[in-house]
Amino acid sequence: MTLLDIGQPIGLPRIGEQGARVYEFAVTRRNFRESDITAEGGLNPHEAREALERLIRCKLLRRIERDPDVYEAVPPDRARALLLGAPARQINRWQEEVDCLREELARLVPMYETSFLARMSTRSVEILPDLDTTLRLITELAARCRHEVLTSQPGGARPPKVLEESSDRTLALLGRGVRMRTLYQYAAQFDLPTAGYVEDVVARGAEVRLVAGALRRLIVFDGEAALIERVHHREGAVLVHDPNVVEFMVATFEQTWLTATAFPLEYDHASMSTTRDDVQREIMRLFVQGAEDKVISRLMGISTRTCQRHISDIMRRIGARNRAHAGYLISKRNLLVT
């Protein structure tokens, strides 16, 4: 029997309720016959015979050699040794095999981890199916990064757990002298944990800017490997090694970086007003294209309610009677021209 057979039942006999009654009857006598059980034990012949067979299979009864129709009880400890000795030894052998295989597999883990990035680098594009794989690859790419990391983070507030996990990696990179530049959408500045994280990494040398428009999640390491989010998948990512595609991503990031504004660590009325105007201009652009409120809010990284407040403010400011009239006025007055 091998490890593959462990899932099969051993097939040990069971005593059962009637077997226990007969054994209780047997231990009160030096020996007995089957007829004694039916006469004194309260069982019919069929039940008595079945209980006797069970107890014999369990090694709790044995026949007297000089008279096979006479039985005597066997102590449970002795029955246990006779019945369970072989299975117990087999289980011990299985445990030894399990321990041996566990040690062999453990020795292979460093080989797998060392070659993880190499395997991922064999293709120009590689799909990472889940969050654990993605985080593991980000950690390895960050450990090997020497020059610069570019990131863009869409949406507003980032979960505290994500910020904590990212903080250790970011501070390690900055500590090695790696340049880090990050783009956030404007809503991120109003989330206290996110703002606190930005203030901390900026103090260590990171550069962080805000954009009013839409962003896609992106991380680029040394201009050689890029991670982007999967379409219609919340978890996992796409790893890109193709130099032409990565260079295009870097160029797009640089273009957005030039038009972005510094992440405000302190607020003043003028900067808030400018940010609001930039956001509303981007909302108007999407509005004119016919995007629905939910789509606009998702692309802008704001809630649908906040998006609707901005749209109402825009309509009131330009004197629009309805959404169609607003689209007409925005185009006629060239309000999208900066």
C-alpha positions in Angstrom: 0.0 0.0 0.0 1.4 3.4 -1.0 0.6 7.0 -0.2 -1.9 6.9 -3.1 -3.9 4.3 -1.2 -4.3 6.3 2.0 -7.8 7.5 1.0 -9.1 3.9 1.0 -10.8 2.7 4.2 -8.9 0.1 6.2 -12.1 -2.0 6.8 -11.7 -2.6 10.5 -14.7 -4.5 12.1 -17.1 -2.7 14.4 -18.5 -4.0 17.7 -21.9 -2.6 17.6 -24.6 -2.2 20.3 -25.6 -5.9 20.4 -21.9 -6.9 20.4 -21.3 -4.8 23.4 -24.3 -6.4 25.2 -23.0 -9.9 24.4 -19.4 -8.9 25.6 -20.9 -7.6 28.8 -22.7 -10.9 29.2 -19.5 -12.9 28.3 -17.2 -11.2 30.9 -19.5 -12.3 33.7 -18.8 -16.0 32.9 -15.8 -18.2 32.6 -17.2 -19.5 29.3 -20.6 -19.9 27.6 -22.4 -21.3 24.6 -24.5 -19.5 22.0 -27.6 -21.0 23.5 -26.8 -19.2 26.8 -27.0 -15.9 25.0 -30.5 -16.6 23.7 -31.6 -18.0 27.0 -30.2 -15.4 29.3 -29.0 -12.5 27.2 -32.3 -11.5 25.7 -31.3 -11.9 22.0 -32.9 -14.1 19.4 -30.8 -16.8 17.6 -30.0 -14.5 14.6 -29.0 -11.6 16.8 -26.9 -13.8 19.0 -25.1 -15.4 16.1 -24.4 -12.0 14.4 -23.1 -10.5 17.7 -20.8 -13.5 18.2 -19.3 -13.1 14.8 -18.7 -9.4 15.3 -16.9 -10.1 18.6 -14.8 -12.9 17.1 -13.7 -10.5 14.2 -12.9 -7.9 16.9 -10.7 -10.5 18.7 -12.9 -10.0 21.9 -14.0 -13.7 21.9 -12.3 -16.9 21.2 -13.5 -20.6 20.9 -12.3 -23.1 23.4 -10.0 -25.6 21.6 -11.5 -28.7 23.1 -15.1 -27.6 22.4 -15.6 -25.1 19.4 -19.2 -24.4 20.5 -17.9 -22.9 23.8 -16.6 -19.3 23.9 -14.6 -17.2 26.4 -14.0 -13.4 26.6 -10.6 -11.9 25.6 -9.3 -8.8 27.5 -9.8 -5.6 25.4 -6.1 -4.6 25.6 -5.1 -8.0 24.1 -7.7 -7.6 21.4 -6.5 -4.2 20.6 -2.9 -5.5 20.1 -4.1 -8.3 17.9 -6.5 -6.2 15.9 -4.8 -2.9 15.5 -1.1 -3.8 15.5 -0.8 -4.2 11.7 -2.9 -1.1 10.8 -0.9 1.0 13.4 2.4 -0.2 11.9 1.0 0.7 8.4 0.0 4.2 9.6 3.5 4.7 11.1 5.0 3.8 7.7 2.6 6.2 6.0 3.6 9.0 8.4 7.3 8.3 7.7 6.5 8.6 3.9 4.6 11.8 4.5 7.4 13.3 6.5 10.0 12.3 3.9 8.0 13.7 1.0 7.3 16.9 3.0 11.0 17.5 3.5 11.8 16.8 -0.2 9.1 19.3 -1.3 10.4 21.9 1.2 13.9 21.6 -0.4 12.3 22.5 -3.8 10.6 25.7 -2.7 13.8 27.9 -3.0 14.3 26.6 -6.5 10.7 27.5 -7.4 11.0 31.0 -5.8 14.3 31.7 -7.5 13.1 30.8 -10.9 9.6 32.5 -10.5 10.6 35.8 -12.2 12.6 33.9 -14.8 9.5 31.8 -15.8 7.4 34.9 -15.9 10.0 36.6 -18.2 9.9 33.9 -20.9 6.9 35.5 -22.6 6.2 39.0 -23.7 2.8 39.0 -22.0 1.9 36.8 -19.0 -1.5 36.6 -17.2 -1.2 36.5 -13.4 -4.4 34.7 -12.3 -4.7 35.9 -8.7 -3.7 38.5 -6.2 -1.2 36.3 -4.3 0.7 35.6 -7.5 0.6 39.3 -8.4 1.9 40.4 -5.0 4.6 37.8 -5.0 5.8 39.0 -8.4 5.7 42.7 -7.4 7.8 41.9 -4.4 10.4 40.1 -6.5 10.5 42.8 -9.2 10.8 45.5 -6.5 13.7 43.6 -4.9 15.5 43.5 -8.3 14.7 47.1 -9.3 17.7 49.5 -9.4 16.7 52.7 -11.0 13.1 53.8 -11.1 9.5 52.7 -10.4 6.5 54.4 -12.1 3.0 53.8 -10.7 -0.4 55.1 -11.4 -3.2 54.3 -8.8 -6.8 55.0 -10.0 -9.6 55.6 -7.6 -9.7 57.5 -4.3 -9.1 55.9 -0.9 -6.7 52.9 -0.8 -7.4 50.2 1.8 -5.2 50.5 4.9 -4.0 46.9 4.5 -2.8 47.8 0.9 -1.1 50.9 2.1 0.7 49.0 4.9 1.9 46.3 2.5 3.0 48.9 -0.1 4.7 51.1 2.5 7.4 48.5 3.5 8.2 47.8 -0.2 8.3 51.5 -1.1 10.5 52.5 1.8 12.9 49.7 1.0 13.1 50.9 -2.6 13.7 54.5 -1.6 16.3 53.4 0.9 18.3 51.9 -2.0 18.1 55.1 -3.9 15.5 54.0 -6.4 13.4 56.9 -7.8 9.7 56.5 -7.3 7.0 58.5 -9.1 3.3 57.9 -8.5 0.1 59.3 -10.0 -3.2 59.4 -8.1 -6.6 60.7 -9.1 -7.8 63.8 -7.4 -10.1 62.1 -4.9 -7.2 60.4 -3.2 -6.2 63.6 -1.5 -9.3 63.6 0.6 -8.7 60.2 2.2 -6.7 60.6 5.4 -4.9 57.2 5.4 -3.9 57.7 1.7 -2.8 61.3 2.4 -0.8 60.2 5.4 0.9 57.5 3.4 1.8 60.0 0.6 3.2 62.5 3.2 5.4 59.7 4.6 6.9 58.5 1.3 7.3 62.0 0.0 9.4 62.8 3.1 11.6 59.9 2.1 12.1 61.1 -1.5 9.1 59.8 -3.5 7.3 62.1 -6.0 3.5 62.0 -6.1 1.2 64.0 -8.3 -2.6 64.2 -8.9 -4.5 64.0 -12.2 -8.1 65.2 -12.7 -8.8 62.7 -15.5 -9.0 58.9 -15.8 -6.2 56.6 -14.9 -5.4 52.9 -15.4 -3.5 50.9 -12.8 0.1 50.6 -13.8 3.5 49.7 -12.3 6.7 49.9 -14.4 10.1 48.6 -13.0 13.2 50.1 -14.6 11.4 50.6 -17.9 11.7 46.9 -18.5 8.7 45.2 -16.9 5.2 46.5 -16.5 2.1 45.3 -14.6 -1.3 46.4 -15.7 -4.8 45.5 -14.4 -6.8 42.8 -16.2 -9.9 43.9 -18.0 -13.1 42.9 -16.1 -11.0 41.1 -13.4 -10.6 42.6 -9.9 -7.8 40.2 -9.0 -4.6 39.2 -10.9 -2.7 41.3 -13.4 -1.0 41.3 -16.7 2.8 41.2 -16.8 4.3 42.8 -19.9 8.0 42.4 -21.0 7.8 43.4 -24.6 10.1 46.5 -24.9 7.9 48.2 -27.4 4.8 48.0 -25.3 6.6 48.9 -22.1 8.2 51.9 -23.8 4.7 53.1 -24.9 3.4 52.7 -21.4 6.4 54.8 -20.0 5.8 57.5 -22.7 2.1 57.7 -21.8 3.0 57.9 -18.1 5.5 60.7 -18.8 2.9 62.7 -20.8 0.4 62.4 -18.0 3.1 63.3 -15.4 3.8 66.6 -17.2 0.2 67.7 -16.9 -0.3 66.5 -13.3 -0.1 68.7 -10.2 1.7 68.0 -7.0 -0.2 66.0 -4.3 -1.2 68.7 -1.8 0.1 68.0 1.7 -1.4 71.3 2.8 -4.6 72.9 1.4 -5.4 76.4 0.3 -8.4 77.9 -1.4 -6.7 78.6 -4.7 -5.4 75.1 -5.2 -8.7 73.5 -4.2 -10.5 75.8 -6.7 -8.0 74.9 -9.5 -8.4 71.2 -8.8 -12.2 71.4 -8.8 -12.1 73.3 -12.2 -9.8 70.6 -13.7 -12.1 67.8 -12.4 -15.2 69.4 -13.7 -13.6 70.0 -17.1 -12.8 66.3 -17.3 -16.3 65.4 -16.3 -17.7 67.7 -19.0 -15.5 66.0 -21.6 -16.9 62.6 -20.6 -20.4 64.1 -20.3 -20.3 65.4 -23.9 -19.1 61.9 -25.1 -22.3 60.5 -23.7 -20.9 58.6 -20.8 -23.3 57.7 -18.0 -22.9 58.9 -14.4 -21.6 55.5 -13.2 -19.0 55.3 -15.9 -17.9 58.9 -15.3 -17.6 58.3 -11.6 -15.6 55.1 -12.1 -13.2 56.7 -14.5 -12.7 59.7 -12.3 -12.3 57.6 -9.1 -15.1 59.3 -7.3 -18.5 58.2 -6.0 -21.6 58.4 -8.2 -23.1 60.9 -5.7 -20.1 63.2 -5.9 -20.1 62.9 -9.7 -23.8 63.9 -9.8 -23.1 66.9 -7.5 -20.4 68.1 -10.0 -22.8 67.6 -12.9 -25.5 69.6 -11.1 -23.0 72.3 -10.3 -21.8 72.4 -14.0 -25.4 72.7 -15.3 -26.3 75.4 -12.8 -23.1 77.4 -13.7 -23.6 77.3 -17.4 -27.4 77.7 -17.2 -28.4 74.4 -18.7 -32.1 73.3 -18.6 -31.3 69.6 -19.0 -28.5 67.2 -19.9 -28.9 67.6 -23.7 -28.9 71.4 -23.3 -25.8 71.1 -21.2 -24.0 69.1 -23.9 -24.9 71.7 -26.5 -23.8 74.7 -24.3 -20.5 73.0 -23.4 -19.7 72.5 -27.1 -20.9 75.9 -28.3 -19.0 77.8 -25.7 -15.8 75.7 -26.1 -15.7 75.0 -22.4 -13.4 72.1 -22.9 -10.7 74.3 -24.3 -8.1 75.1 -21.6 
